[in-house]
Amino acid sequence: MNRKAKYRCFLLLFLLLDLALMGWLGYRLLDRKIPDQILVDHESSQEVTKLLERPLVTFDDAITVSGKDCYTLHCRFLGMIPFKDVKVKNTPAKDVYVSGNAVGIYMQTEGVLIIDTGEIRSEGGKTQDPARDIVKPGDYIVAFNQEVVRCKQDLLDDLKDLNETSVTLKVRRDEKTIPLSVTPVKDESGTYKLGIWVRDDTQGIGTLTYVDENGRYGALGHGISDVDTGELLDISDGNLYTAQILGIRKGEKGNPGELSGLIRYENRNILGSITENCENGIFGTMQPDQLESLTLKKIPIGYKQDLKTGPASILCCTDGEVKEYTAEISKIDMNHEDSNKSFVIQVTDKELLEKTGGIVQGMSGSPVIQNGKLFGAVTHVFVQDSTGGYGIFIENMMENGK
């Protein structure tokens, strides 16, 4: 084969690769525009295909019934090529009480979380790392020689009474509980140690998104993960507390800002319990006698197919009072792999930009409102642009809040 022929084959190959890449990107873009599942109330159920209408895409007239108040729409590209199926669920229109209050968070882990292992200088002057390659960051210690471990103090008490050369730790790793044998080391002071860094609680400030008619609430819009392991925390107990915002570190390019505040961990300041920490937020039940202390306004929820790019607003508390600030939805992703990054929101309100620079840590959970409906909550801030960040659809958040 001569040089010109090789060159033509090379160009043809690149052309085919470009066409394949363009086709894949086009598929991904269209897939992000058409949701895998939508919720509709009975009044709009007859106009579903109009809600999903896209160029070059059609939906079959006949539907397959998949269950009570559910059916499947078959989507085709150019009227011929099967593209995807959209599950449609009829659901009654629902109202919730939208908030925006800053709240204090305190959670205890289920067992004791292992952050890392470390070296110990023994009585004999040697440096040892007894737990290395045995336990892993993200493991939870739930028992020590058959004794249940609920907190760090339980672990310290068990070590204090130790008179054996080795111990058996039961740890929860992923979905399994496994026994591990570790030989503690006596340090230079004569105290037994395992060489394990642990944590058994976490606390911070976030924003309350909504409370439903049954007193169930949702906050943050994302789960709470350990700062060292990055793993979502397994919790056994926790509470929401009243919080007083004392200061704001303004966000700037490359340096996200933060709300700083005071949380008094006293029983009289408990707003409600925390019973669930998951990818889409923290959830629990409010104490009925504390509802009057919150800013709550009853509004309908909006479904993701009705959210539009353009003007919106967010509710948040930066100075002791919940206020509504103008914002703009700039991008919507119906099927993002990470459900709490489903749309992009930009703060446009001059007052909030002057106070905070846009979105700051502590504003996670701030309700996002458009056309008088609650569509979601703020979840993330962009590190390089504090005026913008991601949000979660309220319907995804409320799936976990039931």
C-alpha positions in Angstrom: 0.0 0.0 0.0 1.5 3.4 -1.0 1.7 6.4 1.2 -1.3 8.2 -0.3 -3.5 5.1 0.3 -2.3 4.8 3.9 -3.0 8.5 4.4 -6.6 8.1 3.0 -7.2 5.1 5.3 -5.9 7.1 8.2 -8.3 10.0 7.5 -11.2 7.6 7.0 -10.5 6.0 10.3 -10.4 9.4 12.1 -13.6 10.4 10.3 -15.3 7.2 11.5 -14.1 7.7 15.0 -15.3 11.3 14.9 -18.8 10.2 13.7 -18.9 7.5 16.4 -17.9 10.1 19.1 -20.5 12.6 17.8 -23.2 9.8 17.8 -22.3 8.8 21.4 -22.3 12.4 22.6 -25.6 13.0 20.9 -27.1 10.0 22.5 -25.8 11.0 26.0 -27.2 14.6 25.5 -30.6 13.3 24.5 -30.6 10.7 27.3 -29.9 13.5 29.8 -32.9 15.5 28.4 -35.4 12.6 28.6 -35.9 11.2 32.2 -36.0 7.5 32.9 -39.0 8.1 35.2 -41.3 11.0 35.8 -44.0 11.7 38.3 -47.2 13.4 37.2 -50.4 14.4 39.0 -53.7 13.2 37.6 -54.5 16.6 36.0 -51.5 16.6 33.7 -51.3 12.8 33.1 -52.9 13.2 29.7 -50.2 15.6 28.5 -47.2 13.5 29.3 -45.9 13.3 25.7 -46.0 17.1 25.5 -43.9 17.4 28.7 -41.3 15.1 27.1 -41.5 16.5 23.6 -38.0 16.7 21.9 -36.9 17.1 18.3 -36.4 13.8 16.4 -38.1 11.8 19.2 -41.5 10.3 19.2 -43.5 8.2 21.7 -45.8 5.2 21.0 -49.5 5.9 21.2 -50.1 2.5 22.9 -48.8 2.0 26.4 -47.9 -1.1 28.5 -49.4 -1.1 31.9 -46.8 -1.9 34.6 -48.8 -1.5 37.7 -51.4 0.6 39.5 -51.2 4.2 38.3 -48.0 3.3 36.4 -47.3 2.8 32.7 -44.4 2.8 30.3 -43.9 5.1 27.3 -41.7 3.6 24.5 -39.5 6.3 23.0 -38.2 6.1 19.5 -35.6 8.1 17.6 -36.7 9.3 14.1 -39.9 7.3 14.7 -38.2 4.0 14.0 -35.1 3.3 16.2 -35.9 2.2 19.8 -34.3 4.7 22.2 -35.5 4.2 25.7 -38.5 3.5 27.9 -39.9 6.2 30.2 -41.8 5.0 33.3 -44.7 7.3 34.2 -46.2 7.3 37.7 -49.4 9.0 38.5 -49.3 10.6 42.0 -51.5 13.1 43.8 -50.3 16.7 43.9 -48.5 17.2 47.2 -47.8 20.3 49.4 -45.0 20.6 51.9 -43.8 23.3 54.3 -40.7 24.8 52.8 -38.1 26.2 55.3 -34.6 27.6 54.7 -33.6 27.7 58.4 -30.0 27.1 59.5 -29.9 24.0 61.7 -27.2 22.4 63.9 -26.5 18.7 63.2 -25.1 16.1 65.6 -24.8 12.4 64.7 -23.4 9.4 66.4 -22.0 6.6 64.3 -23.2 3.0 64.5 -20.1 1.5 66.0 -16.7 3.3 66.0 -15.4 4.4 62.6 -11.8 3.6 61.8 -10.1 6.5 60.0 -6.6 5.1 59.7 -3.9 3.1 61.4 -0.8 4.6 63.1 2.6 3.7 64.6 3.1 3.2 68.4 6.4 3.4 70.2 6.4 0.3 72.5 7.8 -0.2 76.0 11.0 -1.6 74.5 11.5 1.5 72.3 10.5 -0.2 69.0 8.1 1.4 66.6 5.1 -0.9 65.7 2.0 -0.6 63.6 -0.2 -3.5 65.0 -3.3 -2.9 62.9 -1.7 -2.2 59.6 -3.1 -4.4 56.7 -5.6 -5.9 59.1 -8.3 -3.1 59.5 -9.2 -0.6 56.8 -10.2 3.0 56.8 -14.0 3.0 56.7 -14.4 -0.1 58.8 -16.7 0.2 61.9 -15.7 -1.6 65.1 -18.9 -3.0 66.6 -17.4 -5.5 69.2 -14.3 -6.0 71.2 -13.8 -9.7 72.4 -17.6 -10.2 72.2 -18.3 -6.9 74.1 -20.5 -4.5 72.1 -18.7 -1.2 71.2 -20.9 1.8 70.8 -18.5 4.7 71.2 -14.8 5.5 71.6 -15.0 5.4 75.4 -16.2 1.7 75.2 -13.1 0.9 73.2 -10.8 2.7 75.7 -12.5 1.0 78.7 -12.0 -2.4 77.0 -8.3 -1.7 76.4 -7.8 -0.5 80.0 -9.0 -3.9 81.3 -7.0 -5.9 78.8 -4.8 -8.7 80.1 -4.4 -10.8 76.9 -1.8 -10.8 74.1 -4.4 -10.5 71.3 -8.0 -9.4 70.8 -10.7 -10.1 68.4 -12.4 -7.1 66.8 -15.7 -7.5 65.0 -15.9 -4.9 62.3 -18.6 -4.0 59.8 -17.1 -3.7 56.3 -19.5 -2.8 53.5 -22.4 -5.1 54.2 -20.5 -7.8 56.1 -19.5 -8.2 59.8 -16.1 -9.9 60.1 -13.8 -10.9 63.0 -10.2 -9.6 62.9 -7.4 -10.5 65.3 -5.2 -7.7 66.4 -2.2 -7.8 68.9 -2.2 -4.6 71.0 1.0 -2.9 71.9 2.0 -1.5 75.3 3.3 2.0 74.7 6.1 3.7 76.7 3.6 4.6 79.5 2.5 1.0 79.9 -0.9 1.5 78.2 -2.3 -0.9 75.7 -3.0 0.6 72.3 -4.3 -0.8 68.9 -2.7 1.8 66.7 -6.0 2.8 65.2 -7.4 6.3 64.7 -11.2 6.4 65.3 -14.2 8.7 65.3 -17.7 8.1 66.8 -19.6 11.3 66.0 -19.8 14.4 63.8 -21.4 17.8 63.9 -21.9 20.8 61.8 -24.4 23.4 60.3 -26.7 22.9 57.3 -30.1 24.1 56.0 -33.5 22.6 56.6 -35.3 22.1 53.2 -38.8 21.0 54.1 -41.2 19.5 56.6 -44.2 17.4 55.4 -47.6 17.2 56.9 -46.6 14.2 59.0 -43.7 16.1 60.6 -41.0 14.3 58.5 -38.3 16.6 57.3 -35.5 16.6 54.8 -32.3 18.6 55.0 -28.9 19.2 53.2 -29.8 17.4 49.9 -26.7 15.3 50.2 -25.4 12.8 52.8 -22.8 13.5 55.5 -19.5 11.7 54.8 -16.4 11.3 57.0 -13.8 14.0 56.1 -10.9 11.5 56.2 -12.3 8.4 54.5 -14.9 10.1 52.3 -17.3 7.4 53.1 -21.0 8.1 53.9 -21.4 7.8 57.7 -23.5 4.9 59.1 -25.4 6.5 62.0 -27.1 5.1 65.1 -28.5 8.2 66.5 -28.6 12.0 66.0 -30.5 15.2 66.4 -31.2 18.5 64.7 -30.6 21.6 66.9 -31.4 25.3 66.7 -28.4 27.2 65.4 -27.3 30.8 65.5 -25.3 32.1 62.6 -22.4 34.3 64.0 -20.3 34.9 60.9 -19.8 34.4 57.2 -16.5 33.6 55.4 -17.2 34.9 51.9 -16.6 32.5 49.0 -14.1 33.4 46.3 -12.5 31.7 43.4 -10.6 28.6 44.6 -11.8 29.0 48.2 -15.4 28.1 49.1 -16.9 30.2 51.9 -18.6 29.0 55.0 -21.4 29.9 57.5 -20.1 29.8 61.1 -22.4 29.5 64.0 -23.2 28.5 67.5 -25.0 25.3 68.4 -26.0 24.6 72.0 -26.3 20.9 72.4 -29.0 21.0 75.1 -32.3 19.1 75.1 -34.4 22.2 75.0 -32.7 23.1 71.7 -33.5 19.8 69.9 -35.7 20.4 66.8 -36.0 16.7 65.9 -34.3 13.4 65.5 -32.0 12.2 62.7 -32.9 8.7 61.6 -31.4 8.5 58.1 -28.2 9.7 56.5 -28.1 8.8 52.8 -26.9 10.1 49.4 -29.9 12.4 49.1 -29.8 14.1 52.5 -30.5 13.6 56.2 -34.0 12.8 57.3 -36.0 12.4 60.5 -39.0 13.6 62.5 -39.6 17.1 63.9 -40.7 17.6 67.5 -44.2 19.1 67.2 -43.6 21.7 69.9 -40.6 23.1 67.9 -42.4 23.8 64.6 -43.4 27.3 65.7 -39.7 28.3 66.1 -39.1 27.6 62.4 -39.9 29.6 59.3 -42.3 27.4 57.4 -44.5 28.2 54.4 -46.8 25.7 52.7 -46.3 25.4 48.9 -46.7 22.6 46.3 -43.8 20.6 45.1 -42.8 20.7 41.4 -41.7 17.8 39.3 -38.4 17.8 37.4 -40.0 17.9 33.9 -41.6 21.2 34.8 -38.4 22.9 36.0 -37.1 25.3 33.3 -33.9 27.2 32.8 -34.3 30.8 33.8 -35.3 32.8 36.9 -35.7 31.0 40.2 -35.0 31.8 43.9 -33.5 30.2 47.0 -34.4 30.4 50.7 -31.6 30.6 53.2 -30.6 32.1 56.5 -27.4 34.1 56.8 -28.2 36.6 59.6 -30.8 35.0 61.8 -33.7 35.5 59.3 -34.8 33.3 56.4 -34.9 35.4 53.2 -35.7 34.7 49.6 -32.9 35.5 47.1 -33.0 35.6 43.3 -31.1 33.0 41.3 -31.1 31.4 37.9 -31.3 27.8 36.7 -28.7 27.5 33.9 -28.6 23.7 33.2 -30.9 20.7 33.9 -29.9 17.1 33.8 -32.8 14.6 34.0 -30.6 11.5 34.5 -27.4 12.5 36.2 -25.5 9.6 37.8 -25.2 11.6 41.0 -28.8 12.6 41.9 -27.7 15.6 44.0 -26.1 17.2 40.9 -29.2 17.3 38.8 -29.3 21.0 37.9 -27.0 24.0 38.0 -28.1 27.1 39.8 -26.4 30.6 39.8 -27.0 33.2 42.5 -27.9 36.6 41.0 -29.1 38.4 44.0 -26.9 41.4 44.7 -27.5 41.3 48.5 -26.6 37.6 48.8 -23.5 38.0 46.6 -22.3 40.9 48.7 -22.8 38.9 51.9 -21.5 35.5 50.9 -20.1 35.6 47.4 -22.9 33.2 46.4 -23.2 29.7 47.7 -21.2 28.8 50.8 -20.8 25.7 53.0 -23.8 25.6 55.4 -26.2 26.5 52.7 -26.6 22.9 51.5 -30.4 22.2 51.7 -31.5 25.7 50.8 -34.8 25.3 49.0 -35.0 26.1 45.3 -38.3 27.7 44.2 -39.6 28.5 40.7 -43.1 29.7 39.8 -44.3 29.2 43.4 -43.3 25.5 43.6 -40.5 23.8 45.5 -38.3 22.0 42.9 -35.3 21.1 44.9 -32.4 22.1 47.1 -28.9 23.5 46.8 -26.3 20.8 47.4 -22.8 21.9 46.2 -20.8 25.0 45.4 -18.4 25.3 42.5 -14.8 25.7 43.9 -13.8 28.0 41.0 -17.1 30.0 41.0 -18.8 30.5 44.3 -21.8 32.2 42.6 -23.0 28.8 41.3 -23.4 25.2 42.3 -25.5 22.0 41.9 -28.9 21.1 43.2 -31.1 18.0 43.7 -34.7 17.5 42.5 -37.1 17.5 45.4 -38.8 14.3 44.2 -35.4 12.5 44.5 -34.9 13.9 47.9 -38.4 13.0 49.1 -38.0 9.4 48.0 -35.7 8.9 51.1 -37.8 11.2 53.3 -40.8 8.9 53.5 
